[in-house]
Amino acid sequence: MAKLIGNDDDNVLNGTAAADTIHGRSGSDTLSGKGGNDLLKGEEGNDSLNGGDGGDSLDGGSGNDTLIDNLGNDTLRAGEGNDSLSAGDGNDLLFGDEGNDTLISGNGADTLDGDEGDDLFSAGAGNDQAFGGEGNDTFSGAGGNDFFDGDEGNDSVDGGAGNDTLIGGVGADTLKGGAGADVFKWGLDDDGDDDDLIADFQQGTDKLGIQGFQWGSSGISYNNGNKTVNFDLDDDGSFDLEINFASSITLKSTDFVPF
């Protein structure tokens, strides 16, 4: 077990096979935990942190940092700056912060949270969850059954293969389910005026989940050659939600799931 603390220079600090604690301090530091359940903190500067194997906790601090971890159930925190977070195998937690961050999951069931900034999410083969937060975010899935929530901003959400759940949130979002039986969802707090687009809705396979919508009592109107569908969710004669489709569509009751 080692406890290593850097200084204001650009430090290179290497841990051991045991559980290490490593602090970079100021400077653009390179920290390596190697084996064991390690705690690595970059603090100030543009740092590079590699936890290695084990259940590690990595905190980039301020600066444009690169955080990498391999085996184990790890926690990676970006801090301020435009950071890159990459997890390996295991069920990992990745947290962005201020800045335009890149969050890449591995093969486990990972949770990714972008927070502020225009973030890029790349999900691995597991069943991942990703939350965009503020900013215009981009999501891409792989082979798992993923849950992607764009939250605020004009987001691009691609579920990839698998049975995914996609939420655009507030903003003009583009949603693509990819292969699999996907569910596209809208909540009551989502802004219905921002022209969301579903790029690949497959009737009979994919579903819509719209909070407050009731088939047979909520109003539906078609425009733009049946590519645009407006929904009156509270039956007050005005439309609350607009969804655009890539091709002409006439919706059926079987296209919806409860939400």
N, C-alpha and C positions, 0 to 999 in steps of 0.2 A: 504494500500500500504506500502510495506517495502523495504528498501535498506539495504542489509546485505553484509558485506565485511569480509572475514576471515583473517587469519594470516598464519604463517608458520607451524602451527600445523595441525593435521587431524581434520578438522572442520565438524560439523553437523549443517547445516543451513536450516531452514524451513521457507517457505514463508507463505502467507495468501491466502484468497479467492480473493484478489484484484490482480492488476498488480504489480509484484515484480521484483526487480533487485538484483541478488545474485552473488557475486564473491567469489570463493574459495581461490584464491591466491596459495601459495606453500602448499605442503602437499597433502595427499590423502583424498579428501573431499567428503562429501555426501550432495548434494544440492537437495532440494525439493521445487518446485514452488507451488504445489497444484492448486487451481483455479486461473483464471485470465490469462491475456496475459503476460507471464513472460519472463525475460531475465536472463539466467543462464550461467555463465562462470566458467569452472573448473580451467583454467589456468594450472599451473604446477602440476605434481603428477598424480597418478592413481585415477581418480575421478569417482563418480557415480552421474549422473544428471537425475532427474525425473521431467519433466515439469508439469505433471498432466493435468487437463483439461484446455482448452483455446488455443489460437493461440500463441504458445511459440517459443522462439529462444534459442537453446542450443548449446554451443560451448565448446567442451571438452578441447581444448588447448593441450599442450604436455602431454605425458604419455599414458598409456593403459587405456582408459576410456570406461565407459558404459553410453550410453545416451538412455533414454526411454521417450516416450511421449504417451499420450492417445488421448482424443478427441481434435479436432481442426485442423486447417491448420498450421502445424508446420515446422520449419526449424532446422535441426540437422547437425552440423558440427563437424567432427571428430578431426581435428588437427593431429599433429604428433603422431605416436604410432600405436599399433595394437588395434583398437577400435571396439566396438559393438554398432550399432545404430538400434533402434527398434521404429517404428512409429505405432500409433494406427489408429483409424478412422479419416477421413479427407484427404485432398489433401496435401501431405507432400513433403518436399524437404530434401533429405539426401545426404550429401557430405562426402566422405572419403578424405584421404590425403595420406601422406607417411605412409607406414605400410600396413600390411595385415588386412583389415577391413572386418567386417560382417555387411551388410546392409539389414534390414528386413522391408518390407513395410506392411501397414495395409490394410484396406478395401477400401481406396479411390483411386483416380488416382494420384499415386505418381511418383516422379522423383528421381532416384538414380544415383549417380556419384561416381565411385570408386577412380578415380585419380590413384596414383601410388600404387604398391604392388599387391600381389596375393589376390584378394578380393572375397568374397562370397556374392552373391545377392539372396535373397529369396523374390519373389514378392507375394503380397496378392491377394485378390479376385477382385481388381479393374483393370482398364486398365493402366498399369504401363509402364514407360520408364526407362531403365537402361543402363548405359554407363560404360564400363570396364576401359578405360584408359590403362595405362601401366600395365604389369604383366599378369600372367596366371590366369585368372578369371573363376569363376563358377557361372552360372546363373540357377535359377529354377523358373518357373512360376507356377501359380495356375489356377484360372478359368477365368482370364480376357483376353482381346485382347491386348497383350503386345508387346512392341518394345524393343528388346535387341540388343545392339551393343557391341561386344567384344573388338573392337579397336585393340590395339597391344597385342601381346602375344599369347600363345597357350591356347585357351579358350574352355570351355565346356559350351554349351548353350542349355538349355532345356526349351521350351516354355510352356510345360504343356497344359492343356485344354485351348480352346479359339483359335481365329483366330490371330495368332501371326506373327510378322515380325522379322526375325533373321538375323543378320549380324555378320559374324565371324571377319572380318577385317584382319589385318596383322597377320600371324602366321598359325600354323597347328591346325585348329579348328575342333571340333566335334559339329555338330548341330542336334538337335532333336526337331521336331515341336510339338510332342504330338498330342492329339485329336484336331480336328478343321482344318480349311482351312488355312494353313500357307504359308508364302512367305519367301524364302531364297534369300538373296541379296548379290551381290558383286559389289563394286565400282571400278573405274579405278585405284585408289590408293592402292587397296588390292593386296597383294603379291600372285601371282598365282602359285608359286613354292612350296608351303608348304603343299600340300596334305590335303585339307579340306575334311571332311567326313560328308555326310548327312545320319543319322542313320535310318530315317524312312520316306523317300519321298514316298508319295502316289499319283500316277498319277491319274488325274481326280479331285483331291481335292487340293493338294499343288501346288505351282508355284515357278518358278525360275525367279529372276529379276537380269539380268547381264547388267551392264552399258556398252554400246557400241556394244552389240550383236544384230545382225539382222538376223532373220530366213531366210534362202535361200541365203544369201550372206556371212555370217560369217562361217568359216570352223569348222567342228566338227569331232573328231576322237575318236573311242572307243578302249579301251584296257582292259586287265585283265578280259576277259569274259564279256565284256560290263559293268563292274562295275566302270571303270574309264573313264571319259569323258574329253577330252581336247578341248579347244575353241581357235580359231584364230580370235580375235576380230577386228584386223585392216587389215585382208586379206593380210598379208605380207608373208604367208607361214610358220610362226612359231607360236607356241601356247603360249597364254598369260595367260591362266587360266586352272587349273586342279581341277576337282571335283570328289570325290569318293562317290559311293553309296553302301549301304549295300547289295544290290542284283543287278542282271543283269537288265539293263534298255536300252530301245531305246526311245530317246526323240522325242517329237512331237512339232509342233508349238504351240499347246494349252497348253503346259507345261510352257510357258513363259508369263510374264507380262512386259510391258514397264518400263524401269528404266533409 
